[in-house]
């Protein structure tokens, strides 16, 4: 019985630690524009074809997209102004 209780406690601690670690990642500031607003700006760029990836790192969004002539473009956006950095 004690082994079961110990195993359950360890499992709960490990699961809680993993959830806590996910919360340690920096988030966009409270006054940040919606990501959809930034994506809309990207979609309006000349030659836009599709968004490949959006990353949040170092306090900014980096949007990777492709143009109609298959060029890969990466632009970093300020989350508060929604303007390219």
PyMOL Python script that loads the backbone (N, CA, C, O; Angstrom):
from pymol import cmd

cmd.read_pdbstr("""\
ATOM      1  N   UNK A   1       0.824  -1.192   0.000  1.00  0.00           N
ATOM      2  CA  UNK A   1       0.000   0.000   0.000  1.00  0.00           C
ATOM      3  C   UNK A   1       0.871   1.260   0.000  1.00  0.00           C
ATOM      4  O   UNK A   1       0.560   2.226  -0.696  1.00  0.00           O
ATOM      5  N   UNK A   2       1.956   1.253   0.775  1.00  0.00           N
ATOM      6  CA  UNK A   2       2.829   2.418   0.834  1.00  0.00           C
ATOM      7  C   UNK A   2       3.526   2.646  -0.505  1.00  0.00           C
ATOM      8  O   UNK A   2       3.765   3.786  -0.902  1.00  0.00           O
ATOM      9  N   UNK A   3       3.849   1.554  -1.199  1.00  0.00           N
ATOM     10  CA  UNK A   3       4.503   1.689  -2.496  1.00  0.00           C
ATOM     11  C   UNK A   3       3.569   2.369  -3.501  1.00  0.00           C
ATOM     12  O   UNK A   3       4.003   3.194  -4.305  1.00  0.00           O
ATOM     13  N   UNK A   4       2.301   2.017  -3.446  1.00  0.00           N
ATOM     14  CA  UNK A   4       1.319   2.616  -4.348  1.00  0.00           C
ATOM     15  C   UNK A   4       1.174   4.110  -4.058  1.00  0.00           C
ATOM     16  O   UNK A   4       1.125   4.926  -4.978  1.00  0.00           O
ATOM     17  N   UNK A   5       1.108   4.456  -2.782  1.00  0.00           N
ATOM     18  CA  UNK A   5       0.987   5.864  -2.402  1.00  0.00           C
ATOM     19  C   UNK A   5       2.238   6.638  -2.816  1.00  0.00           C
ATOM     20  O   UNK A   5       2.140   7.762  -3.307  1.00  0.00           O
ATOM     21  N   UNK A   6       3.399   6.046  -2.623  1.00  0.00           N
ATOM     22  CA  UNK A   6       4.650   6.685  -3.004  1.00  0.00           C
ATOM     23  C   UNK A   6       4.720   6.870  -4.516  1.00  0.00           C
ATOM     24  O   UNK A   6       5.105   7.938  -4.991  1.00  0.00           O
ATOM     25  N   UNK A   7       4.356   5.855  -5.263  1.00  0.00           N
ATOM     26  CA  UNK A   7       4.385   5.926  -6.723  1.00  0.00           C
ATOM     27  C   UNK A   7       3.418   6.991  -7.224  1.00  0.00           C
ATOM     28  O   UNK A   7       3.741   7.738  -8.147  1.00  0.00           O
ATOM     29  N   UNK A   8       2.247   7.063  -6.628  1.00  0.00           N
ATOM     30  CA  UNK A   8       1.259   8.071  -7.020  1.00  0.00           C
ATOM     31  C   UNK A   8       1.774   9.471  -6.717  1.00  0.00           C
ATOM     32  O   UNK A   8       1.614  10.382  -7.530  1.00  0.00           O
ATOM     33  N   UNK A   9       2.388   9.648  -5.556  1.00  0.00           N
ATOM     34  CA  UNK A   9       2.927  10.963  -5.182  1.00  0.00           C
ATOM     35  C   UNK A   9       4.030  11.405  -6.132  1.00  0.00           C
ATOM     36  O   UNK A   9       4.074  12.563  -6.545  1.00  0.00           O
ATOM     37  N   UNK A  10       4.920  10.481  -6.476  1.00  0.00           N
ATOM     38  CA  UNK A  10       6.006  10.796  -7.396  1.00  0.00           C
ATOM     39  C   UNK A  10       5.437  11.169  -8.766  1.00  0.00           C
ATOM     40  O   UNK A  10       5.892  12.128  -9.389  1.00  0.00           O
ATOM     41  N   UNK A  11       4.462  10.424  -9.224  1.00  0.00           N
ATOM     42  CA  UNK A  11       3.853  10.704 -10.528  1.00  0.00           C
ATOM     43  C   UNK A  11       3.201  12.078 -10.534  1.00  0.00           C
ATOM     44  O   UNK A  11       3.328  12.816 -11.511  1.00  0.00           O
ATOM     45  N   UNK A  12       2.513  12.427  -9.473  1.00  0.00           N
ATOM     46  CA  UNK A  12       1.872  13.739  -9.392  1.00  0.00           C
ATOM     47  C   UNK A  12       2.901  14.867  -9.350  1.00  0.00           C
ATOM     48  O   UNK A  12       2.706  15.914  -9.967  1.00  0.00           O
ATOM     49  N   UNK A  13       3.983  14.654  -8.628  1.00  0.00           N
ATOM     50  CA  UNK A  13       5.031  15.669  -8.571  1.00  0.00           C
ATOM     51  C   UNK A  13       5.682  15.872  -9.932  1.00  0.00           C
ATOM     52  O   UNK A  13       5.939  17.007 -10.332  1.00  0.00           O
ATOM     53  N   UNK A  14       5.949  14.792 -10.640  1.00  0.00           N
ATOM     54  CA  UNK A  14       6.555  14.898 -11.960  1.00  0.00           C
ATOM     55  C   UNK A  14       5.614  15.573 -12.949  1.00  0.00           C
ATOM     56  O   UNK A  14       6.048  16.409 -13.742  1.00  0.00           O
ATOM     57  N   UNK A  15       4.351  15.228 -12.912  1.00  0.00           N
ATOM     58  CA  UNK A  15       3.373  15.849 -13.809  1.00  0.00           C
ATOM     59  C   UNK A  15       3.230  17.329 -13.485  1.00  0.00           C
ATOM     60  O   UNK A  15       3.144  18.154 -14.394  1.00  0.00           O
ATOM     61  N   UNK A  16       3.204  17.667 -12.232  1.00  0.00           N
ATOM     62  CA  UNK A  16       3.103  19.069 -11.825  1.00  0.00           C
ATOM     63  C   UNK A  16       4.330  19.858 -12.216  1.00  0.00           C
ATOM     64  O   UNK A  16       4.220  21.023 -12.595  1.00  0.00           O
ATOM     65  N   UNK A  17       5.492  19.249 -12.131  1.00  0.00           N
ATOM     66  CA  UNK A  17       6.729  19.915 -12.526  1.00  0.00           C
ATOM     67  C   UNK A  17       6.753  20.211 -14.005  1.00  0.00           C
ATOM     68  O   UNK A  17       7.214  21.276 -14.414  1.00  0.00           O
ATOM     69  N   UNK A  18       6.266  19.291 -14.819  1.00  0.00           N
ATOM     70  CA  UNK A  18       6.220  19.508 -16.261  1.00  0.00           C
ATOM     71  C   UNK A  18       5.251  20.633 -16.600  1.00  0.00           C
ATOM     72  O   UNK A  18       5.536  21.457 -17.469  1.00  0.00           O
ATOM     73  N   UNK A  19       4.115  20.673 -15.925  1.00  0.00           N
ATOM     74  CA  UNK A  19       3.145  21.741 -16.173  1.00  0.00           C
ATOM     75  C   UNK A  19       3.715  23.082 -15.727  1.00  0.00           C
ATOM     76  O   UNK A  19       3.504  24.100 -16.386  1.00  0.00           O
ATOM     77  N   UNK A  20       4.423  23.083 -14.632  1.00  0.00           N
ATOM     78  CA  UNK A  20       5.021  24.321 -14.143  1.00  0.00           C
ATOM     79  C   UNK A  20       6.104  24.811 -15.099  1.00  0.00           C
ATOM     80  O   UNK A  20       6.234  26.016 -15.314  1.00  0.00           O
ATOM     81  N   UNK A  21       6.865  23.916 -15.663  1.00  0.00           N
ATOM     82  CA  UNK A  21       7.926  24.301 -16.593  1.00  0.00           C
ATOM     83  C   UNK A  21       7.337  24.979 -17.828  1.00  0.00           C
ATOM     84  O   UNK A  21       7.939  25.912 -18.359  1.00  0.00           O
ATOM     85  N   UNK A  22       6.176  24.529 -18.294  1.00  0.00           N
ATOM     86  CA  UNK A  22       5.536  25.132 -19.457  1.00  0.00           C
ATOM     87  C   UNK A  22       5.115  26.568 -19.154  1.00  0.00           C
ATOM     88  O   UNK A  22       5.088  27.400 -20.061  1.00  0.00           O
ATOM     89  N   UNK A  23       4.791  26.871 -17.917  1.00  0.00           N
ATOM     90  CA  UNK A  23       4.375  28.214 -17.534  1.00  0.00           C
ATOM     91  C   UNK A  23       5.548  29.180 -17.436  1.00  0.00           C
ATOM     92  O   UNK A  23       5.333  30.389 -17.347  1.00  0.00           O
ATOM     93  N   UNK A  24       6.764  28.690 -17.450  1.00  0.00           N
ATOM     94  CA  UNK A  24       7.931  29.543 -17.316  1.00  0.00           C
ATOM     95  C   UNK A  24       8.301  30.259 -18.613  1.00  0.00           C
ATOM     96  O   UNK A  24       9.124  31.173 -18.596  1.00  0.00           O
ATOM     97  N   UNK A  25       7.710  29.860 -19.727  1.00  0.00           N
ATOM     98  CA  UNK A  25       8.026  30.500 -20.997  1.00  0.00           C
ATOM     99  C   UNK A  25       7.447  31.912 -21.001  1.00  0.00           C
ATOM    100  O   UNK A  25       6.325  32.118 -20.537  1.00  0.00           O
ATOM    101  N   UNK A  26       8.196  32.884 -21.518  1.00  0.00           N
ATOM    102  CA  UNK A  26       7.678  34.247 -21.553  1.00  0.00           C
ATOM    103  C   UNK A  26       6.471  34.350 -22.479  1.00  0.00           C
ATOM    104  O   UNK A  26       6.409  33.698 -23.521  1.00  0.00           O
ATOM    105  N   UNK A  27       5.529  35.169 -22.083  1.00  0.00           N
ATOM    106  CA  UNK A  27       4.310  35.376 -22.856  1.00  0.00           C
ATOM    107  C   UNK A  27       4.329  36.765 -23.478  1.00  0.00           C
ATOM    108  O   UNK A  27       5.079  37.635 -23.035  1.00  0.00           O
ATOM    109  N   UNK A  28       3.504  36.977 -24.508  1.00  0.00           N
ATOM    110  CA  UNK A  28       3.382  38.335 -25.044  1.00  0.00           C
ATOM    111  C   UNK A  28       2.867  39.274 -23.951  1.00  0.00           C
ATOM    112  O   UNK A  28       2.144  38.842 -23.053  1.00  0.00           O
ATOM    113  N   UNK A  29       3.234  40.546 -24.022  1.00  0.00           N
ATOM    114  CA  UNK A  29       2.780  41.484 -23.004  1.00  0.00           C
ATOM    115  C   UNK A  29       1.263  41.676 -23.055  1.00  0.00           C
ATOM    116  O   UNK A  29       0.638  41.395 -24.078  1.00  0.00           O
ATOM    117  N   UNK A  30       0.672  42.150 -21.964  1.00  0.00           N
ATOM    118  CA  UNK A  30      -0.783  42.318 -21.917  1.00  0.00           C
ATOM    119  C   UNK A  30      -1.323  43.277 -22.989  1.00  0.00           C
ATOM    120  O   UNK A  30      -2.468  43.134 -23.417  1.00  0.00           O
ATOM    121  N   UNK A  31      -0.521  44.239 -23.419  1.00  0.00           N
ATOM    122  CA  UNK A  31      -0.983  45.203 -24.422  1.00  0.00           C
ATOM    123  C   UNK A  31      -0.609  44.788 -25.854  1.00  0.00           C
ATOM    124  O   UNK A  31      -0.645  45.614 -26.766  1.00  0.00           O
ATOM    125  N   UNK A  32      -0.255  43.533 -26.048  1.00  0.00           N
ATOM    126  CA  UNK A  32       0.125  43.038 -27.378  1.00  0.00           C
ATOM    127  C   UNK A  32      -1.090  42.985 -28.295  1.00  0.00           C
ATOM    128  O   UNK A  32      -2.217  42.758 -27.857  1.00  0.00           O
ATOM    129  N   UNK A  33      -0.830  43.199 -29.563  1.00  0.00           N
ATOM    130  CA  UNK A  33      -1.879  43.037 -30.576  1.00  0.00           C
ATOM    131  C   UNK A  33      -2.205  41.557 -30.690  1.00  0.00           C
ATOM    132  O   UNK A  33      -1.403  40.706 -30.305  1.00  0.00           O
ATOM    133  N   UNK A  34      -3.376  41.254 -31.215  1.00  0.00           N
ATOM    134  CA  UNK A  34      -3.747  39.865 -31.456  1.00  0.00           C
ATOM    135  C   UNK A  34      -2.868  39.304 -32.570  1.00  0.00           C
ATOM    136  O   UNK A  34      -2.539  40.000 -33.531  1.00  0.00           O
ATOM    137  N   UNK A  35      -2.500  38.053 -32.428  1.00  0.00           N
ATOM    138  CA  UNK A  35      -1.687  37.407 -33.461  1.00  0.00           C
ATOM    139  C   UNK A  35      -2.411  37.447 -34.803  1.00  0.00           C
ATOM    140  O   UNK A  35      -1.768  37.573 -35.845  1.00  0.00           O
ATOM    141  N   UNK A  36      -3.721  37.343 -34.793  1.00  0.00           N
ATOM    142  CA  UNK A  36      -4.488  37.386 -36.044  1.00  0.00           C
ATOM    143  C   UNK A  36      -4.296  38.710 -36.780  1.00  0.00           C
ATOM    144  O   UNK A  36      -4.323  38.739 -38.011  1.00  0.00           O
ATOM    145  N   UNK A  37      -4.100  39.817 -36.038  1.00  0.00           N
ATOM    146  CA  UNK A  37      -3.843  41.116 -36.675  1.00  0.00           C
ATOM    147  C   UNK A  37      -2.495  41.106 -37.394  1.00  0.00           C
ATOM    148  O   UNK A  37      -2.362  41.654 -38.488  1.00  0.00           O
ATOM    149  N   UNK A  38      -1.515  40.487 -36.780  1.00  0.00           N
ATOM    150  CA  UNK A  38      -0.186  40.414 -37.395  1.00  0.00           C
ATOM    151  C   UNK A  38      -0.231  39.530 -38.632  1.00  0.00           C
ATOM    152  O   UNK A  38       0.348  39.871 -39.664  1.00  0.00           O
ATOM    153  N   UNK A  39      -0.909  38.409 -38.534  1.00  0.00           N
ATOM    154  CA  UNK A  39      -1.026  37.495 -39.683  1.00  0.00           C
ATOM    155  C   UNK A  39      -1.765  38.181 -40.828  1.00  0.00           C
ATOM    156  O   UNK A  39      -1.415  37.988 -41.992  1.00  0.00           O
ATOM    157  N   UNK A  40      -2.783  38.982 -40.511  1.00  0.00           N
ATOM    158  CA  UNK A  40      -3.505  39.723 -41.555  1.00  0.00           C
ATOM    159  C   UNK A  40      -2.565  40.651 -42.303  1.00  0.00           C
ATOM    160  O   UNK A  40      -2.657  40.770 -43.525  1.00  0.00           O
ATOM    161  N   UNK A  41      -1.656  41.313 -41.584  1.00  0.00           N
ATOM    162  CA  UNK A  41      -0.669  42.180 -42.236  1.00  0.00           C
ATOM    163  C   UNK A  41       0.231  41.376 -43.175  1.00  0.00           C
ATOM    164  O   UNK A  41       0.545  41.818 -44.281  1.00  0.00           O
ATOM    165  N   UNK A  42       0.636  40.201 -42.724  1.00  0.00           N
ATOM    166  CA  UNK A  42       1.495  39.347 -43.557  1.00  0.00           C
ATOM    167  C   UNK A  42       0.734  38.932 -44.811  1.00  0.00           C
ATOM    168  O   UNK A  42       1.287  38.972 -45.910  1.00  0.00           O
ATOM    169  N   UNK A  43      -0.506  38.541 -44.661  1.00  0.00           N
ATOM    170  CA  UNK A  43      -1.304  38.085 -45.800  1.00  0.00           C
ATOM    171  C   UNK A  43      -1.537  39.188 -46.830  1.00  0.00           C
ATOM    172  O   UNK A  43      -1.813  38.892 -47.992  1.00  0.00           O
ATOM    173  N   UNK A  44      -1.431  40.434 -46.431  1.00  0.00           N
ATOM    174  CA  UNK A  44      -1.642  41.554 -47.348  1.00  0.00           C
ATOM    175  C   UNK A  44      -0.373  41.977 -48.079  1.00  0.00           C
ATOM    176  O   UNK A  44      -0.416  42.864 -48.931  1.00  0.00           O
ATOM    177  N   UNK A  45       0.752  41.353 -47.756  1.00  0.00           N
ATOM    178  CA  UNK A  45       2.012  41.697 -48.419  1.00  0.00           C
ATOM    179  C   UNK A  45       1.984  41.218 -49.874  1.00  0.00           C
ATOM    180  O   UNK A  45       1.360  40.210 -50.204  1.00  0.00           O
ATOM    181  N   UNK A  46       2.668  41.958 -50.719  1.00  0.00           N
ATOM    182  CA  UNK A  46       2.720  41.623 -52.146  1.00  0.00           C
ATOM    183  C   UNK A  46       3.313  40.229 -52.353  1.00  0.00           C
ATOM    184  O   UNK A  46       4.337  39.883 -51.764  1.00  0.00           O
ATOM    185  N   UNK A  47       2.663  39.447 -53.187  1.00  0.00           N
ATOM    186  CA  UNK A  47       3.170  38.124 -53.529  1.00  0.00           C
ATOM    187  C   UNK A  47       2.916  37.052 -52.485  1.00  0.00           C
ATOM    188  O   UNK A  47       3.360  35.916 -52.653  1.00  0.00           O
ATOM    189  N   UNK A  48       2.209  37.387 -51.404  1.00  0.00           N
ATOM    190  CA  UNK A  48       1.979  36.410 -50.344  1.00  0.00           C
ATOM    191  C   UNK A  48       1.297  35.170 -50.905  1.00  0.00           C
ATOM    192  O   UNK A  48       0.394  35.255 -51.737  1.00  0.00           O
ATOM    193  N   UNK A  49       1.760  33.998 -50.418  1.00  0.00           N
ATOM    194  CA  UNK A  49       1.117  32.739 -50.803  1.00  0.00           C
ATOM    195  C   UNK A  49       0.580  32.008 -49.583  1.00  0.00           C
ATOM    196  O   UNK A  49      -0.619  31.735 -49.520  1.00  0.00           O
ATOM    197  N   UNK A  50       1.447  31.674 -48.587  1.00  0.00           N
ATOM    198  CA  UNK A  50       0.971  30.995 -47.384  1.00  0.00           C
ATOM    199  C   UNK A  50       1.953  31.151 -46.239  1.00  0.00           C
ATOM    200  O   UNK A  50       3.153  31.337 -46.444  1.00  0.00           O
ATOM    201  N   UNK A  51       1.410  31.070 -45.010  1.00  0.00           N
ATOM    202  CA  UNK A  51       2.232  31.122 -43.799  1.00  0.00           C
ATOM    203  C   UNK A  51       2.709  29.711 -43.497  1.00  0.00           C
ATOM    204  O   UNK A  51       1.922  28.765 -43.465  1.00  0.00           O
ATOM    205  N   UNK A  52       3.996  29.591 -43.279  1.00  0.00           N
ATOM    206  CA  UNK A  52       4.573  28.286 -42.937  1.00  0.00           C
ATOM    207  C   UNK A  52       4.648  28.095 -41.428  1.00  0.00           C
ATOM    208  O   UNK A  52       4.339  27.018 -40.918  1.00  0.00           O
ATOM    209  N   UNK A  53       5.072  29.169 -40.696  1.00  0.00           N
ATOM    210  CA  UNK A  53       5.324  29.005 -39.266  1.00  0.00           C
ATOM    211  C   UNK A  53       5.288  30.363 -38.575  1.00  0.00           C
ATOM    212  O   UNK A  53       5.623  31.390 -39.164  1.00  0.00           O
ATOM    213  N   UNK A  54       4.872  30.342 -37.308  1.00  0.00           N
ATOM    214  CA  UNK A  54       4.930  31.520 -36.454  1.00  0.00           C
ATOM    215  C   UNK A  54       5.600  31.098 -35.151  1.00  0.00           C
ATOM    216  O   UNK A  54       5.181  30.133 -34.512  1.00  0.00           O
ATOM    217  N   UNK A  55       6.644  31.827 -34.763  1.00  0.00           N
ATOM    218  CA  UNK A  55       7.361  31.540 -33.518  1.00  0.00           C
ATOM    219  C   UNK A  55       7.276  32.741 -32.596  1.00  0.00           C
ATOM    220  O   UNK A  55       7.222  33.885 -33.046  1.00  0.00           O
ATOM    221  N   UNK A  56       7.263  32.463 -31.294  1.00  0.00           N
ATOM    222  CA  UNK A  56       7.360  33.506 -30.277  1.00  0.00           C
ATOM    223  C   UNK A  56       8.691  33.302 -29.578  1.00  0.00           C
ATOM    224  O   UNK A  56       8.900  32.278 -28.927  1.00  0.00           O
ATOM    225  N   UNK A  57       9.606  34.279 -29.707  1.00  0.00           N
ATOM    226  CA  UNK A  57      10.919  34.149 -29.096  1.00  0.00           C
ATOM    227  C   UNK A  57      11.527  35.537 -28.910  1.00  0.00           C
ATOM    228  O   UNK A  57      11.353  36.419 -29.751  1.00  0.00           O
ATOM    229  N   UNK A  58      12.232  35.718 -27.816  1.00  0.00           N
ATOM    230  CA  UNK A  58      12.909  36.987 -27.528  1.00  0.00           C
ATOM    231  C   UNK A  58      11.962  38.186 -27.577  1.00  0.00           C
ATOM    232  O   UNK A  58      12.349  39.273 -28.007  1.00  0.00           O
ATOM    233  N   UNK A  59      10.736  37.987 -27.140  1.00  0.00           N
ATOM    234  CA  UNK A  59       9.791  39.096 -27.054  1.00  0.00           C
ATOM    235  C   UNK A  59       9.217  39.567 -28.368  1.00  0.00           C
ATOM    236  O   UNK A  59       8.758  40.705 -28.465  1.00  0.00           O
ATOM    237  N   UNK A  60       9.232  38.716 -29.387  1.00  0.00           N
ATOM    238  CA  UNK A  60       8.697  39.104 -30.693  1.00  0.00           C
ATOM    239  C   UNK A  60       8.164  37.868 -31.424  1.00  0.00           C
ATOM    240  O   UNK A  60       8.538  36.733 -31.127  1.00  0.00           O
ATOM    241  N   UNK A  61       7.276  38.129 -32.393  1.00  0.00           N
ATOM    242  CA  UNK A  61       6.786  37.067 -33.268  1.00  0.00           C
ATOM    243  C   UNK A  61       7.654  37.039 -34.521  1.00  0.00           C
ATOM    244  O   UNK A  61       7.935  38.082 -35.112  1.00  0.00           O
ATOM    245  N   UNK A  62       8.072  35.857 -34.919  1.00  0.00           N
ATOM    246  CA  UNK A  62       8.752  35.688 -36.199  1.00  0.00           C
ATOM    247  C   UNK A  62       7.830  34.869 -37.089  1.00  0.00           C
ATOM    248  O   UNK A  62       7.489  33.728 -36.776  1.00  0.00           O
ATOM    249  N   UNK A  63       7.435  35.472 -38.201  1.00  0.00           N
ATOM    250  CA  UNK A  63       6.521  34.829 -39.132  1.00  0.00           C
ATOM    251  C   UNK A  63       7.325  34.397 -40.353  1.00  0.00           C
ATOM    252  O   UNK A  63       8.024  35.201 -40.969  1.00  0.00           O
ATOM    253  N   UNK A  64       7.214  33.122 -40.687  1.00  0.00           N
ATOM    254  CA  UNK A  64       7.854  32.590 -41.886  1.00  0.00           C
ATOM    255  C   UNK A  64       6.753  32.305 -42.894  1.00  0.00           C
ATOM    256  O   UNK A  64       5.801  31.582 -42.602  1.00  0.00           O
ATOM    257  N   UNK A  65       6.893  32.879 -44.084  1.00  0.00           N
ATOM    258  CA  UNK A  65       5.888  32.643 -45.117  1.00  0.00           C
ATOM    259  C   UNK A  65       6.557  32.508 -46.473  1.00  0.00           C
ATOM    260  O   UNK A  65       7.741  32.805 -46.631  1.00  0.00           O
ATOM    261  N   UNK A  66       5.789  32.060 -47.437  1.00  0.00           N
ATOM    262  CA  UNK A  66       6.280  31.894 -48.804  1.00  0.00           C
ATOM    263  C   UNK A  66       5.487  32.790 -49.741  1.00  0.00           C
ATOM    264  O   UNK A  66       4.304  33.054 -49.528  1.00  0.00           O
ATOM    265  N   UNK A  67       6.169  33.251 -50.785  1.00  0.00           N
ATOM    266  CA  UNK A  67       5.536  34.095 -51.785  1.00  0.00           C
ATOM    267  C   UNK A  67       5.102  33.247 -52.981  1.00  0.00           C
ATOM    268  O   UNK A  67       5.421  32.061 -53.072  1.00  0.00           O
ATOM    269  N   UNK A  68       4.371  33.878 -53.889  1.00  0.00           N
ATOM    270  CA  UNK A  68       3.888  33.147 -55.064  1.00  0.00           C
ATOM    271  C   UNK A  68       5.021  32.675 -55.965  1.00  0.00           C
ATOM    272  O   UNK A  68       4.833  31.746 -56.751  1.00  0.00           O
ATOM    273  N   UNK A  69       6.205  33.301 -55.866  1.00  0.00           N
ATOM    274  CA  UNK A  69       7.346  32.825 -56.641  1.00  0.00           C
ATOM    275  C   UNK A  69       8.238  31.880 -55.824  1.00  0.00           C
ATOM    276  O   UNK A  69       9.396  31.655 -56.175  1.00  0.00           O
ATOM    277  N   UNK A  70       7.691  31.335 -54.740  1.00  0.00           N
ATOM    278  CA  UNK A  70       8.306  30.310 -53.892  1.00  0.00           C
ATOM    279  C   UNK A  70       9.480  30.813 -53.048  1.00  0.00           C
ATOM    280  O   UNK A  70      10.301  30.017 -52.591  1.00  0.00           O
ATOM    281  N   UNK A  71       9.563  32.129 -52.843  1.00  0.00           N
ATOM    282  CA  UNK A  71      10.612  32.684 -51.989  1.00  0.00           C
ATOM    283  C   UNK A  71      10.193  32.551 -50.528  1.00  0.00           C
ATOM    284  O   UNK A  71       9.037  32.792 -50.180  1.00  0.00           O
ATOM    285  N   UNK A  72      11.133  32.168 -49.686  1.00  0.00           N
ATOM    286  CA  UNK A  72      10.890  32.059 -48.249  1.00  0.00           C
ATOM    287  C   UNK A  72      11.204  33.413 -47.609  1.00  0.00           C
ATOM    288  O   UNK A  72      12.262  33.993 -47.854  1.00  0.00           O
ATOM    289  N   UNK A  73      10.275  33.909 -46.787  1.00  0.00           N
ATOM    290  CA  UNK A  73      10.447  35.210 -46.137  1.00  0.00           C
ATOM    291  C   UNK A  73      10.233  35.036 -44.637  1.00  0.00           C
ATOM    292  O   UNK A  73       9.276  34.389 -44.212  1.00  0.00           O
ATOM    293  N   UNK A  74      11.131  35.616 -43.835  1.00  0.00           N
ATOM    294  CA  UNK A  74      10.977  35.629 -42.377  1.00  0.00           C
ATOM    295  C   UNK A  74      10.964  37.078 -41.921  1.00  0.00           C
ATOM    296  O   UNK A  74      11.880  37.843 -42.224  1.00  0.00           O
ATOM    297  N   UNK A  75       9.925  37.449 -41.192  1.00  0.00           N
ATOM    298  CA  UNK A  75       9.812  38.809 -40.683  1.00  0.00           C
ATOM    299  C   UNK A  75       9.523  38.725 -39.193  1.00  0.00           C
ATOM    300  O   UNK A  75       8.688  37.931 -38.759  1.00  0.00           O
ATOM    301  N   UNK A  76      10.215  39.546 -38.412  1.00  0.00           N
ATOM    302  CA  UNK A  76      10.007  39.612 -36.978  1.00  0.00           C
ATOM    303  C   UNK A  76       9.152  40.830 -36.659  1.00  0.00           C
ATOM    304  O   UNK A  76       9.451  41.943 -37.092  1.00  0.00           O
ATOM    305  N   UNK A  77       8.079  40.608 -35.894  1.00  0.00           N
ATOM    306  CA  UNK A  77       7.122  41.663 -35.567  1.00  0.00           C
ATOM    307  C   UNK A  77       7.137  41.984 -34.081  1.00  0.00           C
ATOM    308  O   UNK A  77       7.221  41.096 -33.232  1.00  0.00           O
ATOM    309  N   UNK A  78       7.055  43.276 -33.791  1.00  0.00           N
ATOM    310  CA  UNK A  78       6.882  43.734 -32.420  1.00  0.00           C
ATOM    311  C   UNK A  78       5.456  43.394 -31.993  1.00  0.00           C
ATOM    312  O   UNK A  78       4.519  43.734 -32.715  1.00  0.00           O
ATOM    313  N   UNK A  79       5.253  42.737 -30.849  1.00  0.00           N
ATOM    314  CA  UNK A  79       3.915  42.315 -30.462  1.00  0.00           C
ATOM    315  C   UNK A  79       2.984  43.473 -30.075  1.00  0.00           C
ATOM    316  O   UNK A  79       1.765  43.340 -30.185  1.00  0.00           O
ATOM    317  N   UNK A  80       3.533  44.587 -29.631  1.00  0.00           N
ATOM    318  CA  UNK A  80       2.708  45.703 -29.181  1.00  0.00           C
ATOM    319  C   UNK A  80       2.287  46.597 -30.352  1.00  0.00           C
ATOM    320  O   UNK A  80       1.130  47.010 -30.434  1.00  0.00           O
ATOM    321  N   UNK A  81       3.217  46.893 -31.248  1.00  0.00           N
ATOM    322  CA  UNK A  81       2.905  47.772 -32.379  1.00  0.00           C
ATOM    323  C   UNK A  81       2.438  47.010 -33.620  1.00  0.00           C
ATOM    324  O   UNK A  81       1.840  47.601 -34.520  1.00  0.00           O
ATOM    325  N   UNK A  82       2.702  45.727 -33.671  1.00  0.00           N
ATOM    326  CA  UNK A  82       2.416  44.880 -34.835  1.00  0.00           C
ATOM    327  C   UNK A  82       3.165  45.358 -36.075  1.00  0.00           C
ATOM    328  O   UNK A  82       2.723  45.133 -37.201  1.00  0.00           O
ATOM    329  N   UNK A  83       4.294  46.016 -35.861  1.00  0.00           N
ATOM    330  CA  UNK A  83       5.144  46.498 -36.952  1.00  0.00           C
ATOM    331  C   UNK A  83       6.408  45.651 -37.019  1.00  0.00           C
ATOM    332  O   UNK A  83       6.869  45.142 -35.997  1.00  0.00           O
ATOM    333  N   UNK A  84       6.977  45.493 -38.227  1.00  0.00           N
ATOM    334  CA  UNK A  84       8.229  44.744 -38.339  1.00  0.00           C
ATOM    335  C   UNK A  84       9.332  45.420 -37.536  1.00  0.00           C
ATOM    336  O   UNK A  84       9.404  46.646 -37.454  1.00  0.00           O
ATOM    337  N   UNK A  85      10.186  44.596 -36.949  1.00  0.00           N
ATOM    338  CA  UNK A  85      11.338  45.125 -36.197  1.00  0.00           C
ATOM    339  C   UNK A  85      12.507  45.342 -37.137  1.00  0.00           C
ATOM    340  O   UNK A  85      13.573  45.783 -36.705  1.00  0.00           O
TER     341      UNK A  85
END
""", "prot")
cmd.dss("prot")
cmd.show_as("cartoon", "prot")
cmd.util.cbc("prot")
cmd.orient("prot")
